[in-house]
């Protein structure tokens, strides 16, 4: 499982997918989220702007990412 460190309280789901290079663009992020291909904490998530907080786990295309808030 990959860990992504953020300095803010949260990161939006579409931004996380782009930041972690799981998708190449915002349009691609929007597509994979709307097509039920992304899981947050084990559940399908269809909200592009979903706030991802410290400890949340995002899964897409066989990849798992844990978000860690770094002060």
PQR file of N, CA, C, O and H, with PARSE charges and radii, in Angstrom:
ATOM      1  N   UNK A   1       0.846  -1.176   0.000 -0.4000 1.5000
ATOM      2  CA  UNK A   1       0.000   0.000   0.000 -0.0000 2.0000
ATOM      3  C   UNK A   1       0.891   1.239   0.000  0.5500 1.7000
ATOM      4  O   UNK A   1       1.825   1.354   0.793 -0.5500 1.4000
ATOM      5  N   UNK A   2       0.583   2.152  -0.897 -0.4000 1.5000
ATOM      6  CA  UNK A   2       1.330   3.400  -0.984 -0.0000 2.0000
ATOM      7  C   UNK A   2       0.772   4.398   0.026  0.5500 1.7000
ATOM      8  O   UNK A   2      -0.426   4.393   0.307 -0.5500 1.4000
ATOM      9  H   UNK A   2      -0.176   2.059  -1.542  0.4000 1.0000
ATOM     10  N   UNK A   3       1.620   5.239   0.562 -0.4000 1.5000
ATOM     11  CA  UNK A   3       1.184   6.295   1.470 -0.0000 2.0000
ATOM     12  C   UNK A   3       1.416   7.640   0.798  0.5500 1.7000
ATOM     13  O   UNK A   3       2.484   7.902   0.246 -0.5500 1.4000
ATOM     14  H   UNK A   3       2.593   5.244   0.333  0.4000 1.0000
ATOM     15  N   UNK A   4       0.396   8.482   0.856 -0.4000 1.5000
ATOM     16  CA  UNK A   4       0.471   9.837   0.318 -0.0000 2.0000
ATOM     17  C   UNK A   4       0.373  10.793   1.505  0.5500 1.7000
ATOM     18  O   UNK A   4      -0.560  10.715   2.304 -0.5500 1.4000
ATOM     19  H   UNK A   4      -0.472   8.268   1.304  0.4000 1.0000
ATOM     20  N   UNK A   5       1.331  11.679   1.606 -0.4000 1.5000
ATOM     21  CA  UNK A   5       1.359  12.638   2.707 -0.0000 2.0000
ATOM     22  C   UNK A   5       0.779  13.967   2.250  0.5500 1.7000
ATOM     23  O   UNK A   5       1.161  14.500   1.208 -0.5500 1.4000
ATOM     24  H   UNK A   5       2.089  11.742   0.957  0.4000 1.0000
ATOM     25  N   UNK A   6      -0.153  14.499   3.046 -0.4000 1.5000
ATOM     26  CA  UNK A   6      -0.747  15.802   2.743 -0.0000 2.0000
ATOM     27  C   UNK A   6      -0.494  16.733   3.924  0.5500 1.7000
ATOM     28  O   UNK A   6      -0.312  16.287   5.057 -0.5500 1.4000
ATOM     29  H   UNK A   6      -0.464  14.066   3.892  0.4000 1.0000
ATOM     30  N   UNK A   7      -0.487  18.024   3.642 -0.4000 1.5000
ATOM     31  CA  UNK A   7      -0.250  19.013   4.695 -0.0000 2.0000
ATOM     32  C   UNK A   7      -1.523  19.732   5.110  0.5500 1.7000
ATOM     33  O   UNK A   7      -1.530  20.445   6.114 -0.5500 1.4000
ATOM     34  H   UNK A   7      -0.635  18.386   2.721  0.4000 1.0000
ATOM     35  N   UNK A   8      -2.599  19.557   4.355 -0.4000 1.5000
ATOM     36  CA  UNK A   8      -3.884  20.153   4.707 -0.0000 2.0000
ATOM     37  C   UNK A   8      -4.720  19.107   5.448  0.5500 1.7000
ATOM     38  O   UNK A   8      -4.312  17.952   5.566 -0.5500 1.4000
ATOM     39  H   UNK A   8      -2.593  18.978   3.539  0.4000 1.0000
ATOM     40  N   UNK A   9      -5.882  19.514   5.942 -0.4000 1.5000
ATOM     41  CA  UNK A   9      -6.730  18.592   6.691 -0.0000 2.0000
ATOM     42  C   UNK A   9      -7.308  17.490   5.808  0.5500 1.7000
ATOM     43  O   UNK A   9      -7.580  16.389   6.285 -0.5500 1.4000
ATOM     44  H   UNK A   9      -6.214  20.453   5.845  0.4000 1.0000
ATOM     45  N   UNK A  10      -7.496  17.786   4.518 -0.4000 1.5000
ATOM     46  CA  UNK A  10      -8.071  16.807   3.601 -0.0000 2.0000
ATOM     47  C   UNK A  10      -7.608  17.109   2.185  0.5500 1.7000
ATOM     48  O   UNK A  10      -7.034  18.162   1.907 -0.5500 1.4000
ATOM     49  H   UNK A  10      -7.275  18.681   4.130  0.4000 1.0000
ATOM     50  N   UNK A  11      -7.877  16.143   1.284 -0.4000 1.5000
ATOM     51  CA  UNK A  11      -7.653  16.333  -0.143 -0.0000 2.0000
ATOM     52  C   UNK A  11      -8.885  15.772  -0.838  0.5500 1.7000
ATOM     53  O   UNK A  11      -9.425  14.751  -0.413 -0.5500 1.4000
ATOM     54  H   UNK A  11      -8.344  15.288   1.509  0.4000 1.0000
ATOM     55  N   UNK A  12      -9.326  16.418  -1.884 -0.4000 1.5000
ATOM     56  CA  UNK A  12     -10.493  15.919  -2.609 -0.0000 2.0000
ATOM     57  C   UNK A  12     -10.100  14.705  -3.439  0.5500 1.7000
ATOM     58  O   UNK A  12      -8.974  14.595  -3.923 -0.5500 1.4000
ATOM     59  H   UNK A  12      -8.887  17.247  -2.230  0.4000 1.0000
ATOM     60  N   UNK A  13     -11.057  13.801  -3.589 -0.4000 1.5000
ATOM     61  CA  UNK A  13     -10.800  12.526  -4.248 -0.0000 2.0000
ATOM     62  C   UNK A  13     -10.204  12.683  -5.640  0.5500 1.7000
ATOM     63  O   UNK A  13      -9.224  12.014  -5.968 -0.5500 1.4000
ATOM     64  H   UNK A  13     -11.972  13.890  -3.196  0.4000 1.0000
ATOM     65  N   UNK A  14     -10.776  13.550  -6.460 -0.4000 1.5000
ATOM     66  CA  UNK A  14     -10.247  13.705  -7.821 -0.0000 2.0000
ATOM     67  C   UNK A  14      -8.822  14.242  -7.799  0.5500 1.7000
ATOM     68  O   UNK A  14      -7.993  13.843  -8.618 -0.5500 1.4000
ATOM     69  H   UNK A  14     -11.573  14.093  -6.193  0.4000 1.0000
ATOM     70  N   UNK A  15      -8.538  15.138  -6.873 -0.4000 1.5000
ATOM     71  CA  UNK A  15      -7.184  15.685  -6.750 -0.0000 2.0000
ATOM     72  C   UNK A  15      -6.202  14.618  -6.286  0.5500 1.7000
ATOM     73  O   UNK A  15      -5.056  14.588  -6.735 -0.5500 1.4000
ATOM     74  H   UNK A  15      -9.211  15.462  -6.208  0.4000 1.0000
ATOM     75  N   UNK A  16      -6.641  13.752  -5.399 -0.4000 1.5000
ATOM     76  CA  UNK A  16      -5.777  12.671  -4.920 -0.0000 2.0000
ATOM     77  C   UNK A  16      -5.402  11.725  -6.056  0.5500 1.7000
ATOM     78  O   UNK A  16      -4.248  11.313  -6.168 -0.5500 1.4000
ATOM     79  H   UNK A  16      -7.572  13.776  -5.034  0.4000 1.0000
ATOM     80  N   UNK A  17      -6.366  11.384  -6.890 -0.4000 1.5000
ATOM     81  CA  UNK A  17      -6.084  10.489  -8.014 -0.0000 2.0000
ATOM     82  C   UNK A  17      -5.061  11.101  -8.957  0.5500 1.7000
ATOM     83  O   UNK A  17      -4.181  10.403  -9.462 -0.5500 1.4000
ATOM     84  H   UNK A  17      -7.303  11.719  -6.799  0.4000 1.0000
ATOM     85  N   UNK A  18      -5.174  12.407  -9.197 -0.4000 1.5000
ATOM     86  CA  UNK A  18      -4.205  13.094 -10.062 -0.0000 2.0000
ATOM     87  C   UNK A  18      -2.848  13.202  -9.370  0.5500 1.7000
ATOM     88  O   UNK A  18      -1.817  12.909  -9.976 -0.5500 1.4000
ATOM     89  H   UNK A  18      -5.888  12.974  -8.787  0.4000 1.0000
ATOM     90  N   UNK A  19      -2.846  13.622  -8.102 -0.4000 1.5000
ATOM     91  CA  UNK A  19      -1.614  13.822  -7.344 -0.0000 2.0000
ATOM     92  C   UNK A  19      -0.797  12.538  -7.245  0.5500 1.7000
ATOM     93  O   UNK A  19       0.433  12.569  -7.284 -0.5500 1.4000
ATOM     94  H   UNK A  19      -3.683  13.860  -7.611  0.4000 1.0000
ATOM     95  N   UNK A  20      -1.488  11.416  -7.117 -0.4000 1.5000
ATOM     96  CA  UNK A  20      -0.800  10.132  -6.969 -0.0000 2.0000
ATOM     97  C   UNK A  20      -0.486   9.486  -8.317  0.5500 1.7000
ATOM     98  O   UNK A  20       0.035   8.372  -8.367 -0.5500 1.4000
ATOM     99  H   UNK A  20      -2.488  11.390  -7.085  0.4000 1.0000
ATOM    100  N   UNK A  21      -0.798  10.176  -9.397 -0.4000 1.5000
ATOM    101  CA  UNK A  21      -0.537   9.709 -10.776 -0.0000 2.0000
ATOM    102  C   UNK A  21      -1.301   8.448 -11.153  0.5500 1.7000
ATOM    103  O   UNK A  21      -0.870   7.706 -12.036 -0.5500 1.4000
ATOM    104  H   UNK A  21      -1.221  11.081  -9.356  0.4000 1.0000
ATOM    105  N   UNK A  22      -2.431   8.196 -10.497 -0.4000 1.5000
ATOM    106  CA  UNK A  22      -3.267   7.063 -10.888 -0.0000 2.0000
ATOM    107  C   UNK A  22      -4.088   7.395 -12.129  0.5500 1.7000
ATOM    108  O   UNK A  22      -4.514   6.501 -12.860 -0.5500 1.4000
ATOM    109  H   UNK A  22      -2.781   8.799  -9.780  0.4000 1.0000
ATOM    110  N   UNK A  23      -4.306   8.685 -12.359 -0.4000 1.5000
ATOM    111  CA  UNK A  23      -4.949   9.158 -13.589 -0.0000 2.0000
ATOM    112  C   UNK A  23      -4.124  10.311 -14.127  0.5500 1.7000
ATOM    113  O   UNK A  23      -3.345  10.926 -13.399 -0.5500 1.4000
ATOM    114  H   UNK A  23      -3.961   9.411 -11.766  0.4000 1.0000
ATOM    115  N   UNK A  24      -4.302  10.596 -15.407 -0.4000 1.5000
ATOM    116  CA  UNK A  24      -3.494  11.631 -16.036 -0.0000 2.0000
ATOM    117  C   UNK A  24      -4.122  13.004 -16.066  0.5500 1.7000
ATOM    118  O   UNK A  24      -3.437  13.995 -16.321 -0.5500 1.4000
ATOM    119  H   UNK A  24      -4.935  10.095 -15.998  0.4000 1.0000
ATOM    120  N   UNK A  25      -5.443  13.082 -15.806 -0.4000 1.5000
ATOM    121  CA  UNK A  25      -6.110  14.385 -15.904 -0.0000 2.0000
ATOM    122  C   UNK A  25      -7.354  14.411 -15.026  0.5500 1.7000
ATOM    123  O   UNK A  25      -7.815  13.382 -14.532 -0.5500 1.4000
ATOM    124  H   UNK A  25      -6.000  12.278 -15.599  0.4000 1.0000
ATOM    125  N   UNK A  26      -7.874  15.602 -14.850 -0.4000 1.5000
ATOM    126  CA  UNK A  26      -9.112  15.757 -14.097 -0.0000 2.0000
ATOM    127  C   UNK A  26     -10.278  15.078 -14.794  0.5500 1.7000
ATOM    128  O   UNK A  26     -11.160  14.520 -14.142 -0.5500 1.4000
ATOM    129  H   UNK A  26      -7.499  16.437 -15.252  0.4000 1.0000
ATOM    130  N   UNK A  27     -10.281  15.125 -16.118 -0.4000 1.5000
ATOM    131  CA  UNK A  27     -11.337  14.472 -16.881 -0.0000 2.0000
ATOM    132  C   UNK A  27     -11.320  12.966 -16.696  0.5500 1.7000
ATOM    133  O   UNK A  27     -12.367  12.328 -16.584 -0.5500 1.4000
ATOM    134  H   UNK A  27      -9.564  15.578 -16.648  0.4000 1.0000
ATOM    135  N   UNK A  28     -10.129  12.410 -16.665 -0.4000 1.5000
ATOM    136  CA  UNK A  28     -10.005  10.973 -16.443 -0.0000 2.0000
ATOM    137  C   UNK A  28     -10.448  10.616 -15.025  0.5500 1.7000
ATOM    138  O   UNK A  28     -11.101   9.594 -14.816 -0.5500 1.4000
ATOM    139  H   UNK A  28      -9.278  12.928 -16.756  0.4000 1.0000
ATOM    140  N   UNK A  29     -10.096  11.453 -14.054 -0.4000 1.5000
ATOM    141  CA  UNK A  29     -10.526  11.228 -12.667 -0.0000 2.0000
ATOM    142  C   UNK A  29     -12.046  11.236 -12.589  0.5500 1.7000
ATOM    143  O   UNK A  29     -12.647  10.363 -11.963 -0.5500 1.4000
ATOM    144  H   UNK A  29      -9.565  12.283 -14.224  0.4000 1.0000
ATOM    145  N   UNK A  30     -12.662  12.222 -13.227 -0.4000 1.5000
ATOM    146  CA  UNK A  30     -14.123  12.326 -13.236 -0.0000 2.0000
ATOM    147  C   UNK A  30     -14.741  11.057 -13.820  0.5500 1.7000
ATOM    148  O   UNK A  30     -15.708  10.530 -13.270 -0.5500 1.4000
ATOM    149  H   UNK A  30     -12.174  12.931 -13.736  0.4000 1.0000
ATOM    150  N   UNK A  31     -14.194  10.570 -14.918 -0.4000 1.5000
ATOM    151  CA  UNK A  31     -14.726   9.384 -15.584 -0.0000 2.0000
ATOM    152  C   UNK A  31     -14.653   8.151 -14.691  0.5500 1.7000
ATOM    153  O   UNK A  31     -15.654   7.459 -14.507 -0.5500 1.4000
ATOM    154  H   UNK A  31     -13.408  10.999 -15.365  0.4000 1.0000
ATOM    155  N   UNK A  32     -13.468   7.868 -14.131 -0.4000 1.5000
ATOM    156  CA  UNK A  32     -13.321   6.643 -13.339 -0.0000 2.0000
ATOM    157  C   UNK A  32     -14.156   6.688 -12.066  0.5500 1.7000
ATOM    158  O   UNK A  32     -14.629   5.654 -11.594 -0.5500 1.4000
ATOM    159  H   UNK A  32     -12.654   8.430 -14.280  0.4000 1.0000
ATOM    160  N   UNK A  33     -14.337   7.880 -11.511 -0.4000 1.5000
ATOM    161  CA  UNK A  33     -15.183   8.019 -10.313 -0.0000 2.0000
ATOM    162  C   UNK A  33     -16.643   7.780 -10.687  0.5500 1.7000
ATOM    163  O   UNK A  33     -17.341   7.044  -9.989 -0.5500 1.4000
ATOM    164  H   UNK A  33     -13.953   8.720 -11.895  0.4000 1.0000
ATOM    165  N   UNK A  34     -17.112   8.382 -11.766 -0.4000 1.5000
ATOM    166  CA  UNK A  34     -18.511   8.230 -12.187 -0.0000 2.0000
ATOM    167  C   UNK A  34     -18.832   6.807 -12.641  0.5500 1.7000
ATOM    168  O   UNK A  34     -19.986   6.382 -12.580 -0.5500 1.4000
ATOM    169  H   UNK A  34     -16.545   8.980 -12.333  0.4000 1.0000
ATOM    170  N   UNK A  35     -17.826   6.075 -13.090 -0.4000 1.5000
ATOM    171  CA  UNK A  35     -18.026   4.701 -13.558 -0.0000 2.0000
ATOM    172  C   UNK A  35     -17.869   3.665 -12.444  0.5500 1.7000
ATOM    173  O   UNK A  35     -17.699   2.476 -12.716 -0.5500 1.4000
ATOM    174  H   UNK A  35     -16.889   6.420 -13.139  0.4000 1.0000
ATOM    175  N   UNK A  36     -17.926   4.117 -11.196 -0.4000 1.5000
ATOM    176  CA  UNK A  36     -17.879   3.216 -10.025 -0.0000 2.0000
ATOM    177  C   UNK A  36     -16.603   2.392  -9.950  0.5500 1.7000
ATOM    178  O   UNK A  36     -16.632   1.228  -9.550 -0.5500 1.4000
ATOM    179  H   UNK A  36     -18.064   5.082 -10.975  0.4000 1.0000
ATOM    180  N   UNK A  37     -15.484   2.993 -10.334 -0.4000 1.5000
ATOM    181  CA  UNK A  37     -14.214   2.278 -10.346 -0.0000 2.0000
ATOM    182  C   UNK A  37     -13.325   2.621  -9.150  0.5500 1.7000
ATOM    183  O   UNK A  37     -12.233   2.069  -9.011 -0.5500 1.4000
ATOM    184  H   UNK A  37     -15.460   3.939 -10.659  0.4000 1.0000
ATOM    185  N   UNK A  38     -13.786   3.525  -8.290 -0.4000 1.5000
ATOM    186  CA  UNK A  38     -12.966   4.006  -7.178 -0.0000 2.0000
ATOM    187  C   UNK A  38     -13.658   3.677  -5.855  0.5500 1.7000
ATOM    188  O   UNK A  38     -14.858   3.893  -5.687 -0.5500 1.4000
ATOM    189  H   UNK A  38     -14.673   3.973  -8.402  0.4000 1.0000
ATOM    190  N   UNK A  39     -12.868   3.151  -4.930 -0.4000 1.5000
ATOM    191  CA  UNK A  39     -13.380   2.815  -3.603 -0.0000 2.0000
ATOM    192  C   UNK A  39     -12.703   3.696  -2.563  0.5500 1.7000
ATOM    193  O   UNK A  39     -11.506   3.972  -2.645 -0.5500 1.4000
ATOM    194  H   UNK A  39     -11.893   2.976  -5.067  0.4000 1.0000
ATOM    195  N   UNK A  40     -13.489   4.133  -1.585 -0.4000 1.5000
ATOM    196  CA  UNK A  40     -12.960   4.861  -0.430 -0.0000 2.0000
ATOM    197  C   UNK A  40     -13.353   4.064   0.802  0.5500 1.7000
ATOM    198  O   UNK A  40     -14.534   3.856   1.080 -0.5500 1.4000
ATOM    199  H   UNK A  40     -14.461   3.909  -1.518  0.4000 1.0000
ATOM    200  N   UNK A  41     -12.347   3.628   1.526 -0.4000 1.5000
ATOM    201  CA  UNK A  41     -12.560   2.814   2.730 -0.0000 2.0000
ATOM    202  C   UNK A  41     -13.455   1.601   2.448  0.5500 1.7000
ATOM    203  O   UNK A  41     -14.323   1.253   3.248 -0.5500 1.4000
ATOM    204  H   UNK A  41     -11.388   3.797   1.300  0.4000 1.0000
ATOM    205  N   UNK A  42     -13.223   0.968   1.290 -0.4000 1.5000
ATOM    206  CA  UNK A  42     -13.917  -0.261   0.951 -0.0000 2.0000
ATOM    207  C   UNK A  42     -15.271  -0.109   0.285  0.5500 1.7000
ATOM    208  O   UNK A  42     -15.898  -1.110  -0.062 -0.5500 1.4000
ATOM    209  H   UNK A  42     -12.517   1.251   0.640  0.4000 1.0000
ATOM    210  N   UNK A  43     -15.740   1.123   0.098 -0.4000 1.5000
ATOM    211  CA  UNK A  43     -17.042   1.352  -0.517 -0.0000 2.0000
ATOM    212  C   UNK A  43     -16.883   2.170  -1.791  0.5500 1.7000
ATOM    213  O   UNK A  43     -16.056   3.080  -1.854 -0.5500 1.4000
ATOM    214  H   UNK A  43     -15.231   1.936   0.380  0.4000 1.0000
ATOM    215  N   UNK A  44     -17.681   1.842  -2.809 -0.4000 1.5000
ATOM    216  CA  UNK A  44     -17.652   2.607  -4.056 -0.0000 2.0000
ATOM    217  C   UNK A  44     -17.991   4.057  -3.755  0.5500 1.7000
ATOM    218  O   UNK A  44     -18.920   4.347  -3.001 -0.5500 1.4000
ATOM    219  H   UNK A  44     -18.352   1.103  -2.758  0.4000 1.0000
ATOM    220  N   UNK A  45     -17.232   4.961  -4.350 -0.4000 1.5000
ATOM    221  CA  UNK A  45     -17.476   6.393  -4.163 -0.0000 2.0000
ATOM    222  C   UNK A  45     -17.684   7.034  -5.534  0.5500 1.7000
ATOM    223  O   UNK A  45     -16.867   6.866  -6.439 -0.5500 1.4000
ATOM    224  H   UNK A  45     -16.477   4.726  -4.963  0.4000 1.0000
ATOM    225  N   UNK A  46     -18.786   7.770  -5.674 -0.4000 1.5000
ATOM    226  CA  UNK A  46     -19.094   8.430  -6.941 -0.0000 2.0000
ATOM    227  C   UNK A  46     -19.038   9.952  -6.816  0.5500 1.7000
ATOM    228  O   UNK A  46     -19.483  10.664  -7.716 -0.5500 1.4000
ATOM    229  H   UNK A  46     -19.450   7.906  -4.939  0.4000 1.0000
ATOM    230  N   UNK A  47     -18.498  10.449  -5.716 -0.4000 1.5000
ATOM    231  CA  UNK A  47     -18.403  11.891  -5.487 -0.0000 2.0000
ATOM    232  C   UNK A  47     -16.992  12.371  -5.794  0.5500 1.7000
ATOM    233  O   UNK A  47     -16.051  12.048  -5.070 -0.5500 1.4000
ATOM    234  H   UNK A  47     -18.136   9.871  -4.985  0.4000 1.0000
ATOM    235  N   UNK A  48     -16.846  13.137  -6.860 -0.4000 1.5000
ATOM    236  CA  UNK A  48     -15.535  13.670  -7.246 -0.0000 2.0000
ATOM    237  C   UNK A  48     -14.910  14.519  -6.155  0.5500 1.7000
ATOM    238  O   UNK A  48     -13.705  14.451  -5.911 -0.5500 1.4000
ATOM    239  H   UNK A  48     -17.611  13.400  -7.448  0.4000 1.0000
ATOM    240  N   UNK A  49     -15.734  15.314  -5.505 -0.4000 1.5000
ATOM    241  CA  UNK A  49     -15.236  16.240  -4.494 -0.0000 2.0000
ATOM    242  C   UNK A  49     -15.208  15.673  -3.090  0.5500 1.7000
ATOM    243  O   UNK A  49     -15.040  16.416  -2.123 -0.5500 1.4000
ATOM    244  H   UNK A  49     -16.713  15.369  -5.703  0.4000 1.0000
ATOM    245  N   UNK A  50     -15.369  14.366  -2.966 -0.4000 1.5000
ATOM    246  CA  UNK A  50     -15.349  13.742  -1.630 -0.0000 2.0000
ATOM    247  C   UNK A  50     -14.055  14.096  -0.925  0.5500 1.7000
ATOM    248  O   UNK A  50     -12.971  13.981  -1.496 -0.5500 1.4000
ATOM    249  H   UNK A  50     -15.505  13.762  -3.752  0.4000 1.0000
ATOM    250  N   UNK A  51     -14.177  14.527   0.319 -0.4000 1.5000
ATOM    251  CA  UNK A  51     -13.004  14.894   1.107 -0.0000 2.0000
ATOM    252  C   UNK A  51     -12.372  13.627   1.689  0.5500 1.7000
ATOM    253  O   UNK A  51     -13.031  12.831   2.358 -0.5500 1.4000
ATOM    254  H   UNK A  51     -15.058  14.620   0.783  0.4000 1.0000
ATOM    255  N   UNK A  52     -11.087  13.467   1.415 -0.4000 1.5000
ATOM    256  CA  UNK A  52     -10.337  12.322   1.906 -0.0000 2.0000
ATOM    257  C   UNK A  52      -9.457  12.805   3.057  0.5500 1.7000
ATOM    258  O   UNK A  52      -8.645  13.717   2.899 -0.5500 1.4000
ATOM    259  H   UNK A  52     -10.551  14.114   0.872  0.4000 1.0000
ATOM    260  N   UNK A  53      -9.636  12.177   4.212 -0.4000 1.5000
ATOM    261  CA  UNK A  53      -8.958  12.610   5.432 -0.0000 2.0000
ATOM    262  C   UNK A  53      -7.863  11.626   5.841  0.5500 1.7000
ATOM    263  O   UNK A  53      -7.711  10.555   5.254 -0.5500 1.4000
ATOM    264  H   UNK A  53     -10.296  11.437   4.340  0.4000 1.0000
ATOM    265  N   UNK A  54      -7.109  12.022   6.859 -0.4000 1.5000
ATOM    266  CA  UNK A  54      -6.052  11.203   7.427 -0.0000 2.0000
ATOM    267  C   UNK A  54      -6.561   9.796   7.716  0.5500 1.7000
ATOM    268  O   UNK A  54      -7.588   9.622   8.373 -0.5500 1.4000
ATOM    269  H   UNK A  54      -7.233  12.892   7.335  0.4000 1.0000
ATOM    270  N   UNK A  55      -5.839   8.796   7.224 -0.4000 1.5000
ATOM    271  CA  UNK A  55      -6.179   7.407   7.486 -0.0000 2.0000
ATOM    272  C   UNK A  55      -7.104   6.767   6.465  0.5500 1.7000
ATOM    273  O   UNK A  55      -7.244   5.544   6.442 -0.5500 1.4000
ATOM    274  H   UNK A  55      -5.005   8.937   6.691  0.4000 1.0000
ATOM    275  N   UNK A  56      -7.743   7.580   5.613 -0.4000 1.5000
ATOM    276  CA  UNK A  56      -8.625   7.018   4.590 -0.0000 2.0000
ATOM    277  C   UNK A  56      -7.809   6.225   3.574  0.5500 1.7000
ATOM    278  O   UNK A  56      -6.655   6.547   3.291 -0.5500 1.4000
ATOM    279  H   UNK A  56      -7.629   8.573   5.632  0.4000 1.0000
ATOM    280  N   UNK A  57      -8.432   5.188   3.035 -0.4000 1.5000
ATOM    281  CA  UNK A  57      -7.784   4.346   2.033 -0.0000 2.0000
ATOM    282  C   UNK A  57      -8.588   4.424   0.740  0.5500 1.7000
ATOM    283  O   UNK A  57      -9.795   4.182   0.730 -0.5500 1.4000
ATOM    284  H   UNK A  57      -9.369   4.926   3.264  0.4000 1.0000
ATOM    285  N   UNK A  58      -7.906   4.764  -0.343 -0.4000 1.5000
ATOM    286  CA  UNK A  58      -8.522   4.866  -1.659 -0.0000 2.0000
ATOM    287  C   UNK A  58      -7.969   3.744  -2.522  0.5500 1.7000
ATOM    288  O   UNK A  58      -6.762   3.507  -2.558 -0.5500 1.4000
ATOM    289  H   UNK A  58      -6.926   4.960  -0.335  0.4000 1.0000
ATOM    290  N   UNK A  59      -8.871   3.055  -3.217 -0.4000 1.5000
ATOM    291  CA  UNK A  59      -8.478   1.959  -4.102 -0.0000 2.0000
ATOM    292  C   UNK A  59      -8.946   2.248  -5.519  0.5500 1.7000
ATOM    293  O   UNK A  59     -10.080   2.673  -5.738 -0.5500 1.4000
ATOM    294  H   UNK A  59      -9.852   3.247  -3.187  0.4000 1.0000
ATOM    295  N   UNK A  60      -8.060   2.014  -6.475 -0.4000 1.5000
ATOM    296  CA  UNK A  60      -8.401   2.168  -7.878 -0.0000 2.0000
ATOM    297  C   UNK A  60      -7.452   1.313  -8.710  0.5500 1.7000
ATOM    298  O   UNK A  60      -6.233   1.384  -8.548 -0.5500 1.4000
ATOM    299  H   UNK A  60      -7.139   1.669  -6.297  0.4000 1.0000
ATOM    300  N   UNK A  61      -8.014   0.516  -9.590 -0.4000 1.5000
ATOM    301  CA  UNK A  61      -7.241  -0.262 -10.558 -0.0000 2.0000
ATOM    302  C   UNK A  61      -6.125  -1.086  -9.896  0.5500 1.7000
ATOM    303  O   UNK A  61      -4.995  -1.121 -10.382 -0.5500 1.4000
ATOM    304  H   UNK A  61      -9.004   0.458  -9.722  0.4000 1.0000
ATOM    305  N   UNK A  62      -6.460  -1.740  -8.793 -0.4000 1.5000
ATOM    306  CA  UNK A  62      -5.487  -2.596  -8.121 -0.0000 2.0000
ATOM    307  C   UNK A  62      -4.496  -1.869  -7.230  0.5500 1.7000
ATOM    308  O   UNK A  62      -3.623  -2.499  -6.633 -0.5500 1.4000
ATOM    309  H   UNK A  62      -7.378  -1.711  -8.398  0.4000 1.0000
ATOM    310  N   UNK A  63      -4.620  -0.553  -7.132 -0.4000 1.5000
ATOM    311  CA  UNK A  63      -3.724   0.246  -6.284 -0.0000 2.0000
ATOM    312  C   UNK A  63      -4.462   0.693  -5.029  0.5500 1.7000
ATOM    313  O   UNK A  63      -5.640   1.048  -5.076 -0.5500 1.4000
ATOM    314  H   UNK A  63      -5.330  -0.042  -7.616  0.4000 1.0000
ATOM    315  N   UNK A  64      -3.749   0.669  -3.910 -0.4000 1.5000
ATOM    316  CA  UNK A  64      -4.298   1.165  -2.643 -0.0000 2.0000
ATOM    317  C   UNK A  64      -3.421   2.297  -2.144  0.5500 1.7000
ATOM    318  O   UNK A  64      -2.193   2.211  -2.147 -0.5500 1.4000
ATOM    319  H   UNK A  64      -2.793   0.381  -3.872  0.4000 1.0000
ATOM    320  N   UNK A  65      -4.085   3.362  -1.714 -0.4000 1.5000
ATOM    321  CA  UNK A  65      -3.367   4.529  -1.200 -0.0000 2.0000
ATOM    322  C   UNK A  65      -3.940   4.886   0.165  0.5500 1.7000
ATOM    323  O   UNK A  65      -5.153   5.007   0.334 -0.5500 1.4000
ATOM    324  H   UNK A  65      -5.082   3.432  -1.712  0.4000 1.0000
ATOM    325  N   UNK A  66      -3.051   5.050   1.131 -0.4000 1.5000
ATOM    326  CA  UNK A  66      -3.465   5.542   2.455 -0.0000 2.0000
ATOM    327  C   UNK A  66      -3.020   6.994   2.549  0.5500 1.7000
ATOM    328  O   UNK A  66      -1.871   7.328   2.258 -0.5500 1.4000
ATOM    329  H   UNK A  66      -2.065   4.951   0.994  0.4000 1.0000
ATOM    330  N   UNK A  67      -3.947   7.848   2.959 -0.4000 1.5000
ATOM    331  CA  UNK A  67      -3.641   9.277   3.109 -0.0000 2.0000
ATOM    332  C   UNK A  67      -3.181   9.517   4.532  0.5500 1.7000
ATOM    333  O   UNK A  67      -3.820   9.085   5.491 -0.5500 1.4000
ATOM    334  H   UNK A  67      -4.880   7.577   3.196  0.4000 1.0000
ATOM    335  N   UNK A  68      -2.054  10.219   4.652 -0.4000 1.5000
ATOM    336  CA  UNK A  68      -1.484  10.545   5.958 -0.0000 2.0000
ATOM    337  C   UNK A  68      -1.350  12.057   6.065  0.5500 1.7000
ATOM    338  O   UNK A  68      -0.715  12.695   5.225 -0.5500 1.4000
ATOM    339  H   UNK A  68      -1.535  10.570   3.873  0.4000 1.0000
ATOM    340  N   UNK A  69      -1.953  12.623   7.103 -0.4000 1.5000
ATOM    341  CA  UNK A  69      -1.831  14.061   7.342 -0.0000 2.0000
ATOM    342  C   UNK A  69      -0.518  14.326   8.060  0.5500 1.7000
ATOM    343  O   UNK A  69      -0.240  13.763   9.119 -0.5500 1.4000
ATOM    344  H   UNK A  69      -2.469  12.105   7.785  0.4000 1.0000
ATOM    345  N   UNK A  70       0.267  15.181   7.470 -0.4000 1.5000
ATOM    346  CA  UNK A  70       1.579  15.512   8.035 -0.0000 2.0000
ATOM    347  C   UNK A  70       1.565  16.971   8.455  0.5500 1.7000
ATOM    348  O   UNK A  70       1.318  17.860   7.640 -0.5500 1.4000
ATOM    349  H   UNK A  70       0.042  15.639   6.610  0.4000 1.0000
ATOM    350  N   UNK A  71       1.829  17.208   9.716 -0.4000 1.5000
ATOM    351  CA  UNK A  71       1.793  18.591  10.233 -0.0000 2.0000
ATOM    352  C   UNK A  71       3.002  19.383   9.794  0.5500 1.7000
ATOM    353  O   UNK A  71       3.128  20.558  10.140 -0.5500 1.4000
ATOM    354  H   UNK A  71       2.030  16.486  10.378  0.4000 1.0000
TER
END
